[in-house]
Amino acid sequence: MNDCFYRRRQFILGPPSFPTINGWTTGEIAPGLQLSTHPDLSVCHVSDNTKSLTLLGDILDPRETEATNTEILHQLSRELRPNVQLENFPRFTDRFFGRWVMIVTSPSDILLFGDATGQRQVHYTIRNGSVWCASQADLIAKHLEFAPDPEAVEMRDMVRDIMDEGFHQHFWWPGDKTMFRHIRRLLPNNSINLRSGAVQRFFGQGGNHRSRPLTEVVRTATELLQGAFLSARNRFPIALACSAGWDSRVLMAASQVVRDDVFYFSRKPYYWSRHHPDIAVPKRLLSRANLKHRTVNMPPVMSEEFAQIYRASLETPHENWGVMSEGLLRALPAELRIVTGNISEVCRCFYWDDSTPPEVTPYLLTEKSLLGRSRFTLNAFEQWLSDAQFGKAFHPLDMAYWEQRAGSWAAAMHDELAIAHDAFPLYNCRELLTTMLSVDNKYRRAPNYELYQQLIKHMWPEGLSEPINPPKPPLSPFDKLIDIFKSVVRRSLPDPIVVQLIRLFRYWHGF
């Protein structure tokens, strides 16, 4: 495997003494502040006599769909007038989509912040008066010789025991925690001043959020989603990951404005049959619309070569995502930008309903997150609740999904997928999320998810011709054998033997 995949699309930001990685692009973006980036990470920089803006990743404008990264930065630079306080500037980016980090310098300060849900992660620490930032916490820890936090290791191992196989897909760090006590994650809706090290929340606290009628929300959300697809299509070839779920169906509907330019696909884990709803439903829908659907087979495990690079590139690698990354890497054209339906759950009351206790406590968050009741996790959630003080603007459990689950779990997934393909969730826009959250809660809840039904109906009525998340067909005797093999035999055999047996089973069964 080529070394170009090692820490692909990652970055390091800090004082000039920060070590660089061979082959990365390194330069000073402000006095005493050095940026080093993997060559496949998109970097854009604009400046004038008084300020500069640096973008890591790609930013999309749903209203000016032809605008490039450079043009958007120039527009933002014009909006950053002398009377605008730098700490308020992040709200000027509410309208944008994408997966990015922005660094803004003024004569007195340097501010760093990210996209709406923090999908391009930033880990940071303060050492000897300097702020150090990086894509992965271990990049900082290795240079500053930080040892793993024993409480973090204990919590991770406890969650591994609770989740079993699910650990490799569903584990995430709570609060702003990492594996290392002195390294933190910058949470969504927060910025960090790179001069002082001060972290400040710029969105989500206090006030009341204006309630909007369903028809208005559907109209505005449609404009934003379709505009995001148009903007993405004008930048790069896009692939849309499809399933039988709500989030995917809305994106399939919104993508009809660029339908002839989208690579539609569904991933197929080795233990699924081709009749699984997440494959069969989108295939039938797209076929009915005369659009091609591809099924991408996932390997049972990572190859040894890919696994070595994958694990070395990440602080807490998720084995299941590694399998997915390698499967997509080998099956999809390298230039495709993958669009996912993640983080939409923020708007679907994922963590609460009428039976949920009214008081949101650290104990309730451990229950919702499935991360267990370790002291480490309870302290993390207690600190987050104390710092947030959401008031009446949003339900705390909606914000918990936004800033905790989406800002940690989903962000880690997109960072890990970036080793193979750059990917971003199309719902990642603060204006879109707050618009969808502004409708009456009854329209956002299971089982009907009326807001989502209306969005699909408005953009692509044919998208409702197939059921959403239909029951999986009963397992055949052979599928049951595969299930037993996955849950029992795989734990006791070396990976190479597992791979060969799975290939034999698939050949025999005609997968």
PADRENRO-147046 format. One record per residue (C-alpha): residue number from 1; x, y, z. Coordinates in steps of 0.25 Angstrom, whole numbers. Layout:
BEGIN
> n,xx,yy,zz
> NUM,X,Y,Z
...
% end
This chain:
BEGIN
> n,xx,yy,zz
> 1,0,0,0
> 2,6,14,-4
> 3,11,22,7
> 4,1,34,2
> 5,-10,27,10
> 6,-3,29,23
> 7,-10,40,31
> 8,-17,44,18
> 9,-24,58,18
> 10,-19,61,32
> 11,-12,74,38
> 12,-3,79,49
> 13,-4,94,53
> 14,5,100,64
> 15,18,107,67
> 16,30,105,57
> 17,36,95,67
> 18,25,85,63
> 19,31,74,55
> 20,26,71,41
> 21,23,58,33
> 22,32,55,21
> 23,24,59,8
> 24,14,69,15
> 25,13,83,11
> 26,18,93,22
> 27,17,108,23
> 28,15,119,32
> 29,1,125,32
> 30,3,135,43
> 31,15,140,51
> 32,19,128,60
> 33,8,119,54
> 34,12,108,45
> 35,2,99,37
> 36,6,85,31
> 37,-3,77,23
> 38,-4,64,16
> 39,-3,67,1
> 40,-17,62,-2
> 41,-24,72,8
> 42,-30,83,1
> 43,-24,97,6
> 44,-28,111,2
> 45,-23,124,7
> 46,-26,138,4
> 47,-21,151,11
> 48,-21,166,11
> 49,-13,176,19
> 50,-21,174,32
> 51,-26,160,32
> 52,-25,146,26
> 53,-34,134,24
> 54,-29,119,23
> 55,-38,108,19
> 56,-35,93,21
> 57,-45,85,13
> 58,-56,89,4
> 59,-67,99,7
> 60,-80,99,-1
> 61,-90,111,-3
> 62,-104,106,-6
> 63,-108,119,-12
> 64,-96,123,-20
> 65,-94,109,-26
> 66,-83,113,-35
> 67,-74,119,-24
> 68,-61,113,-21
> 69,-53,112,-8
> 70,-45,124,-12
> 71,-57,132,-16
> 72,-65,128,-3
> 73,-53,132,5
> 74,-52,146,-2
> 75,-67,148,1
> 76,-65,145,16
> 77,-53,154,16
> 78,-61,165,11
> 79,-72,162,21
> 80,-61,163,32
> 81,-62,178,34
> 82,-54,186,45
> 83,-67,187,53
> 84,-69,172,53
> 85,-63,165,66
> 86,-55,153,62
> 87,-62,144,73
> 88,-75,147,66
> 89,-70,144,52
> 90,-72,128,52
> 91,-87,131,51
> 92,-85,137,37
> 93,-82,123,32
> 94,-96,118,36
> 95,-101,117,22
> 96,-89,108,17
> 97,-88,93,15
> 98,-76,84,14
> 99,-66,78,23
> 100,-55,88,27
> 101,-47,96,37
> 102,-45,111,36
> 103,-34,120,42
> 104,-36,135,43
> 105,-25,144,46
> 106,-26,159,50
> 107,-16,169,55
> 108,-18,164,70
> 109,-24,150,69
> 110,-25,137,62
> 111,-38,129,63
> 112,-40,115,58
> 113,-54,108,57
> 114,-60,97,49
> 115,-72,94,41
> 116,-86,92,47
> 117,-84,79,54
> 118,-69,78,54
> 119,-67,68,44
> 120,-53,71,41
> 121,-48,69,55
> 122,-38,78,63
> 123,-31,73,75
> 124,-23,83,83
> 125,-14,86,95
> 126,-7,97,101
> 127,8,96,104
> 128,18,106,109
> 129,8,117,105
> 130,6,112,91
> 131,-7,105,85
> 132,-4,92,77
> 133,-15,86,68
> 134,-16,74,60
> 135,-26,65,52
> 136,-23,53,62
> 137,-19,54,77
> 138,-8,45,76
> 139,0,54,66
> 140,1,64,78
> 141,3,53,88
> 142,15,47,81
> 143,23,60,80
> 144,19,65,94
> 145,21,51,100
> 146,7,50,106
> 147,4,36,112
> 148,-11,31,110
> 149,-20,35,122
> 150,-22,22,130
> 151,-37,26,132
> 152,-39,28,117
> 153,-33,14,115
> 154,-42,8,126
> 155,-54,14,120
> 156,-51,10,106
> 157,-48,-4,110
> 158,-61,-4,118
> 159,-69,0,106
> 160,-62,-10,98
> 161,-68,-21,108
> 162,-82,-15,107
> 163,-83,-13,92
> 164,-75,-26,88
> 165,-74,-26,73
> 166,-82,-12,72
> 167,-70,-6,79
> 168,-63,-6,65
> 169,-74,3,59
> 170,-81,11,71
> 171,-70,15,81
> 172,-67,30,82
> 173,-61,39,92
> 174,-71,47,101
> 175,-70,62,104
> 176,-58,68,99
> 177,-49,56,103
> 178,-38,49,96
> 179,-29,37,100
> 180,-20,47,106
> 181,-23,56,118
> 182,-17,69,113
> 183,-22,68,99
> 184,-36,72,96
> 185,-46,72,84
> 186,-51,85,79
> 187,-66,83,80
> 188,-76,88,69
> 189,-81,102,71
> 190,-69,106,78
> 191,-56,114,74
> 192,-42,114,80
> 193,-33,127,80
> 194,-20,122,76
> 195,-13,133,83
> 196,-19,132,97
> 197,-24,117,96
> 198,-38,122,101
> 199,-50,113,96
> 200,-63,120,94
> 201,-77,116,90
> 202,-83,124,79
> 203,-96,117,76
> 204,-107,110,84
> 205,-107,117,97
> 206,-119,124,103
> 207,-131,131,96
> 208,-143,125,89
> 209,-143,119,75
> 210,-154,124,66
> 211,-164,113,62
> 212,-167,112,47
> 213,-179,105,40
> 214,-176,92,33
> 215,-178,97,19
> 216,-168,108,21
> 217,-158,99,27
> 218,-160,89,15
> 219,-158,100,5
> 220,-145,106,12
> 221,-139,92,14
> 222,-142,88,0
> 223,-135,100,-6
> 224,-123,98,3
> 225,-121,83,1
> 226,-123,84,-14
> 227,-114,96,-15
> 228,-103,88,-7
> 229,-104,77,-17
> 230,-103,87,-29
> 231,-91,93,-22
> 232,-84,80,-20
> 233,-87,75,-34
> 234,-80,88,-39
> 235,-67,85,-31
> 236,-65,70,-32
> 237,-71,56,-36
> 238,-80,52,-25
> 239,-85,38,-20
> 240,-97,37,-12
> 241,-97,25,-1
> 242,-112,20,-2
> 243,-120,12,8
> 244,-134,9,12
> 245,-134,19,23
> 246,-141,33,24
> 247,-128,41,24
> 248,-123,34,11
> 249,-137,35,4
> 250,-137,51,6
> 251,-124,52,0
> 252,-128,43,-12
> 253,-139,52,-14
> 254,-131,65,-13
> 255,-120,59,-22
> 256,-131,58,-34
> 257,-126,72,-38
> 258,-113,66,-42
> 259,-117,52,-44
> 260,-109,49,-57
> 261,-96,53,-50
> 262,-98,45,-37
> 263,-91,31,-35
> 264,-102,24,-26
> 265,-97,12,-18
> 266,-100,4,-6
> 267,-89,-4,2
> 268,-91,-18,5
> 269,-85,-24,17
> 270,-80,-39,14
> 271,-91,-44,23
> 272,-103,-38,16
> 273,-110,-44,5
> 274,-113,-36,-8
> 275,-128,-36,-3
> 276,-125,-27,9
> 277,-134,-15,9
> 278,-122,-5,9
> 279,-118,-11,-4
> 280,-131,-15,-10
> 281,-140,-3,-7
> 282,-131,8,-13
> 283,-128,-2,-25
> 284,-143,-3,-28
> 285,-145,12,-27
> 286,-133,16,-35
> 287,-137,6,-46
> 288,-151,12,-47
> 289,-145,25,-49
> 290,-136,20,-60
> 291,-123,22,-51
> 292,-112,12,-49
> 293,-110,7,-35
> 294,-97,0,-31
> 295,-95,-10,-20
> 296,-81,-9,-14
> 297,-76,-22,-7
> 298,-69,-20,6
> 299,-58,-30,10
> 300,-59,-38,23
> 301,-47,-31,29
> 302,-36,-21,25
> 303,-24,-27,17
> 304,-11,-27,26
> 305,-5,-16,17
> 306,-17,-6,18
> 307,-19,-10,33
> 308,-5,-6,37
> 309,-6,8,30
> 310,-20,10,35
> 311,-17,7,50
> 312,-4,15,50
> 313,-12,27,44
> 314,-22,28,55
> 315,-23,30,70
> 316,-35,21,72
> 317,-37,13,59
> 318,-51,6,57
> 319,-48,-7,50
> 320,-62,-7,43
> 321,-59,6,37
> 322,-46,1,33
> 323,-53,-10,25
> 324,-62,0,19
> 325,-51,9,15
> 326,-43,-1,8
> 327,-55,-7,1
> 328,-59,7,-4
> 329,-44,9,-8
> 330,-44,-3,-16
> 331,-57,-2,-23
> 332,-60,13,-25
> 333,-52,23,-34
> 334,-42,31,-26
> 335,-47,44,-30
> 336,-61,42,-25
> 337,-66,51,-13
> 338,-75,42,-4
> 339,-88,49,1
> 340,-94,42,13
> 341,-107,44,21
> 342,-101,44,35
> 343,-104,55,45
> 344,-118,57,40
> 345,-122,49,53
> 346,-120,63,60
> 347,-134,67,55
> 348,-141,54,57
> 349,-142,54,72
> 350,-132,42,73
> 351,-130,43,88
> 352,-143,47,93
> 353,-159,45,92
> 354,-170,49,102
> 355,-166,38,111
> 356,-152,44,113
> 357,-149,50,127
> 358,-150,65,126
> 359,-137,67,134
> 360,-125,64,125
> 361,-114,59,134
> 362,-100,52,132
> 363,-107,39,136
> 364,-117,41,125
> 365,-107,44,115
> 366,-99,31,118
> 367,-112,23,116
> 368,-114,30,103
> 369,-100,29,98
> 370,-98,14,102
> 371,-84,18,107
> 372,-86,13,121
> 373,-86,20,135
> 374,-71,21,137
> 375,-66,33,145
> 376,-59,37,132
> 377,-71,38,124
> 378,-80,44,135
> 379,-70,55,137
> 380,-69,58,122
> 381,-84,59,121
> 382,-85,67,134
> 383,-75,77,128
> 384,-82,78,115
> 385,-96,81,121
> 386,-89,91,131
> 387,-82,99,119
> 388,-94,98,109
> 389,-106,105,117
> 390,-115,103,105
> 391,-127,110,111
> 392,-140,109,103
> 393,-134,111,89
> 394,-132,96,87
> 395,-135,83,94
> 396,-123,78,101
> 397,-124,64,95
> 398,-124,70,81
> 399,-112,77,84
> 400,-106,65,91
> 401,-107,58,78
> 402,-102,70,70
> 403,-90,73,78
> 404,-87,59,85
> 405,-91,48,76
> 406,-90,55,62
> 407,-78,64,67
> 408,-70,51,72
> 409,-75,38,66
> 410,-79,43,52
> 411,-67,53,51
> 412,-58,41,54
> 413,-64,33,44
> 414,-62,43,33
> 415,-48,46,37
> 416,-45,31,36
> 417,-52,29,23
> 418,-43,41,18
> 419,-32,31,17
> 420,-39,25,5
> 421,-48,35,0
> 422,-52,49,4
> 423,-66,49,9
> 424,-76,58,16
> 425,-90,58,21
> 426,-99,67,13
> 427,-107,71,25
> 428,-95,78,31
> 429,-100,92,30
> 430,-104,100,43
> 431,-115,108,35
> 432,-121,95,30
> 433,-121,88,44
> 434,-127,100,51
> 435,-137,101,40
> 436,-141,87,42
> 437,-141,88,57
> 438,-150,100,56
> 439,-163,92,52
> 440,-172,86,63
> 441,-166,74,70
> 442,-178,66,66
> 443,-173,66,51
> 444,-159,61,55
> 445,-163,49,63
> 446,-164,34,60
> 447,-171,27,54
> 448,-176,36,43
> 449,-165,47,42
> 450,-175,56,35
> 451,-164,66,32
> 452,-156,56,25
> 453,-168,51,17
> 454,-172,65,13
> 455,-158,67,8
> 456,-158,55,0
> 457,-171,58,-6
> 458,-168,72,-9
> 459,-154,68,-17
> 460,-157,54,-22
> 461,-171,48,-20
> 462,-167,35,-26
> 463,-157,34,-14
> 464,-169,30,-6
> 465,-173,18,-15
> 466,-164,9,-6
> 467,-165,7,9
> 468,-155,14,18
> 469,-147,4,26
> 470,-156,-9,23
> 471,-154,-21,32
> 472,-143,-30,27
> 473,-147,-43,20
> 474,-146,-55,29
> 475,-132,-61,29
> 476,-131,-74,20
> 477,-124,-86,27
> 478,-111,-82,20
> 479,-112,-68,25
> 480,-114,-73,39
> 481,-101,-81,37
> 482,-94,-69,32
> 483,-99,-61,44
> 484,-94,-72,54
> 485,-81,-72,46
> 486,-79,-57,48
> 487,-83,-57,63
> 488,-75,-69,68
> 489,-65,-75,58
> 490,-59,-62,54
> 491,-54,-59,68
> 492,-46,-72,69
> 493,-39,-72,55
> 494,-28,-64,49
> 495,-33,-53,39
> 496,-26,-60,27
> 497,-34,-73,29
> 498,-47,-65,32
> 499,-45,-57,18
> 500,-43,-70,11
> 501,-55,-77,17
> 502,-64,-65,14
> 503,-60,-65,0
> 504,-63,-80,-1
> 505,-77,-78,5
> 506,-80,-66,-4
> 507,-76,-74,-16
> 508,-85,-86,-12
> 509,-97,-78,-9
> 510,-96,-69,-21
> 511,-94,-56,-14
% end
